[in-house]
């Protein structure tokens, strides 16, 4: 992905994403786990899900952010859920683990409520949300999502005939357990792995992002938008954190493969 960093990382035009999709075509689709690296590449999930078009599919996203935010042009690592929700073969998208400020203050108005009101996107939040958000989203926001509530959802999905596409951004995890380059949630690694194990029998393909990497953009526009999104976090010992990420990635892949 390094040669695509400037063009595709963080956000891209749909034309650029299409070119990247053409290059990745041999590995996009069913029975694939895609690991593009940083959460800045999370919108590549759109390519994967778009290619699984032979039957209806549910999408489960573990993320500290809703990734259903307004973005004025192209597709952004924080806007891709909205575009996936508009794909005709996607039944519902469940975004689990949200604890970020994307659901508070002025950010409330940046969420894309049209797909939520249609029942296509549902947020499972780790804490309470402002009343305004609940008014705008209605029943599409689940507050104070407990492990028992999340497990109930996942077991219900496993009992349904539709396959599940699984997308994991490890910024959903607590910073006490692992470091990413984005602001992080409060989920434990043990809980995340347990959820993956429950869902594994129904997963048709997946992606895992959130790894430690960075890119010095030559694009002034990308540098500006990145600053507006908040300062990039960088761990004191990136190599040690990369090894932690590799260990979690391997455990997730083993769960999805039925090895453990």
N, C-alpha and C positions, 0 to 999 in steps of 0.2 A: 504493500500500500504506500510505500514511501514516495514513489514517483507521482502518486495521485494526491499527495498531501496538500499541495497548494490549491489544486482545482476542486477537490472533492471534500477535503476535511472541513469540519465545522458546519459549513453549508455549501450548497452547489446549485447550479442551474439544473433544470430537468434534462437539458441537452447533454450536459456533462455527465449526469448520473446515468443517462442512457448509454453513453459511450463506455462508461465503467461497467455497466451491466453487460454489455456485449463482450467485454474482455473477461468478465467473471462467469459468463454463461455456463461453462462446463462444470462449475461447482455450485451453482445456484439451484436450489430446489429441494426435493424430498431427500430424507436420509443424510442431511448435511448439517454439520455444526460449523458456522462461520465465526472466526475470531479475528476481526479486522484490527483490534487493538484498543486505542483510546475511545472514550465515550464520544469524542468529537466525530467519530464515524458511525454513530448510532443510526443515522438515517439510511444506512445501507440495509437495514432491516426491511425497508420498503421494497428493495430489489428482490430480496429473498421471498417475501410474502407474495409479491406480485407474480412470481414464477410458480407458486403453488396454487394453480388456478383450476385444477380438475374437479374440485369439490369444495363445499362450504368448509370453512375453517374458523375456529376460535383462536384469538391471539391473547396470550398472557405475557405481560411485561412486568418485570421486577425493576423498579427504578425509583430513585428519590425525587424525580421530577415527572410531571405529567406528560411531557413531550407532545402536548396537544395545544401548543401556544401559537399565536398569530405570528407569521413571518411574511414580510411583504413580497418577497420574490424568491422563487425556487423552493428548495427544501432544506431544512435546518435540522441539526441534531435534536433540537427542542420542538420541532413542529411535525415530525414525520408521522406521529400517531394519527393526526387529522387526515393526512393523505391516505394512509392505510385504511382508515375507517370508510373512505369513499370507494374502495375497491368492492366490486359487486359480490365477490365470493367470501368476503370477510363477514362473519355473523356478528361477533361482538369482540371488543377489546377490553380486557381487564388490566388496569394499571395499578399494581400493588406495591405498597411501601412508601407512598409519597409523604415526605415530611419537610419539604423545601418551602422557601418563601414564594414560590410560584403561585401559591394559593392564598396569598395575603396582600394587603395594601393595593397599590395600583396594578400589581400583576394579576389581580383577579380579573380585570377587564381584558387581559390578553389571552385568556383561555378560549378555546373554540367550542362554544356551547351548542351549536347547531347539531353536531354529531352526538353530543351527550343527550340532548332532548329527544333525539330519535332512538335512544337506547343502544347506540353503537359503541359508545365509550363509557366505561364506568371506572371511577377512581376509588381505590381502597386506601384511605389515608391513615397514617399511624397516629394522628392526633386529631383534635377538633379543628373545625374550619370556620371562618367568619360566616355570619348569617347571610350576607349578600351572596356569597358563593353558593350556599345551599338554595337560595331563592332562584338564582340563575340556572343552576344545574338540576334542581329538583332531586329526584330519586337516584340520580347518577353519581352521587357522592356518598360513600360509606365512611362514617367517621369512626375514630378510635378502633381501627381494625385489629382485633386480637388474633393471636396464632390460631385459636380454635375456629374463628370466623373464616380466616383465610383457608385453613384446611378443609372446612366444610365446602367452600366454593370449589376448591381444586378437586375434591372427591366427586362433587356433582358433575364437574366437567369430564372427569374420567369415565363416568357412567353414561355419558352421551355418545352417540355414534360419530360425531364430527371429530376429525383430528385437531390437534392443538399445535400452533406455532408458539415457541417459547423464546422470549427475548430477555436477556439479563444484562442490566448495567450495574456493575458492582458498586456504584456510588450509593446504591440502596443500603449498603452495609455501614455499620457504625465505624467511625474513624478510630475508635479504640481497638478495632480488630484489624483493619487494613486501611491503607491510604490510597486515594485516587486524586486526580487533578481537578475534580469538581467538588462542590459542597456535598456533604454526605448525610445519609439517613440514620436510622437507629436499629435496623434489623441486624440480628446476629447471623454469623456464618452458619451456625448449626441449624437455625430455623430455615435459612435459604436452602440448604442442602436437603433438609427434610421435605420442604415443599417441592423441590425438583424430583425427589424420589417418589412422591405421591403422583405427580403429573406424568412421570416418565413413560408409562405404558401407552399414553395417548399422543405423545409428542412425535410429530412427523418431521420437524426440522427446527433448528434453533440458531441463535447467535449469542455470543458473549462479548461484551465490551466493558470498558472501564479500566483497562490496563494503563500502566504508567508510560507515557511517551509525550513528547512535545514537538512543536514545529514553529520555526521563526517565519511568519508569513511575510512575503514580499508585498502582498496586497494591503494597501492602506485601509481599505474598507473592512477587510477581515480583522485587522488589528484593532480598529475602532469598535466594531461590533463585539469583539471578544472582551475588550475592556468594559464596555457597557454591561456585559453579562456578568461581570465580576472578575476579580483577579484570579488568574490560574494558580491553583495550589501545586506545590512541588515538595515532595517529602525530603527530609534531611538525608535519608539513605535510600535513594531510588532503587539501587540494585537489590537491597534486601526486600523492598516492597514488591519488586517485580517477581522475585522468587515466591513470595506469598501468593501473588496473583496466579502464577503458573500452577501452584499447588491446588488452588480453588478451581481453576479451569479444568485441570485433570480430573478432579473429583466429580465435577458436573458432567463431564464427558463420560466418565465411567458409569455414573448413574443413568444417563440417557442410553448408554449402550447395554445396560443390564449386567454390567460386570460386578457392581457392588450394590 
